């Protein structure tokens, strides 16, 4: 018995792989939009509350993180039930973003314990999974978003420190929200074809 695929089987395999990659591609926009809008709002709120003298201004960050986590968890569970099987792209993204989240939490704890503003470091770290996700999807706006996170994160270490939360909100908007909207448009275009 030969292990070679027939031309029909080869074509079917290629079509299945393209379909799986497309499905993974399509469901990512939700996360970029939820986290992007959520943390852009958190950045603006933090700045406003800080300027107003509210002592616990920083609480917007963990609250928004919790809300984003709940929304992502619910959406991910629904998608998982609907899809039934994890693709290789799903697994790569799950491990990439899961390890990012653990590193992010540790980085924030370390920065705060050192008395440093974590925002520039968070932006620098966020460039990595954003860029890699864009590269895996072959979606240039996410790759550019990752590069912008690196550039803005580096610049924010040295300039506009008193506007750290607003700079963070801007970076999230250009790194997540704009690519998320473009990804959604791309998804809608795939559905109509």
HELIX and SHEET records of a PDB file:
HELIX    1   1 UNK A    7  UNK A   51  1                                  45    
HELIX    2   2 UNK A   59  UNK A   83  1                                  25    
HELIX    3   3 UNK A   88  UNK A  113  1                                  26    
HELIX    4   4 UNK A  119  UNK A  137  1                                  19    
HELIX    5   5 UNK A  140  UNK A  156  1                                  17    
HELIX    6   6 UNK A  161  UNK A  163  5                                   3    
HELIX    7   7 UNK A  164  UNK A  172  1                                   9    
HELIX    8   8 UNK A  173  UNK A  177  3                                   5    
HELIX    9   9 UNK A  178  UNK A  192  1                                  15    
END                                                                             
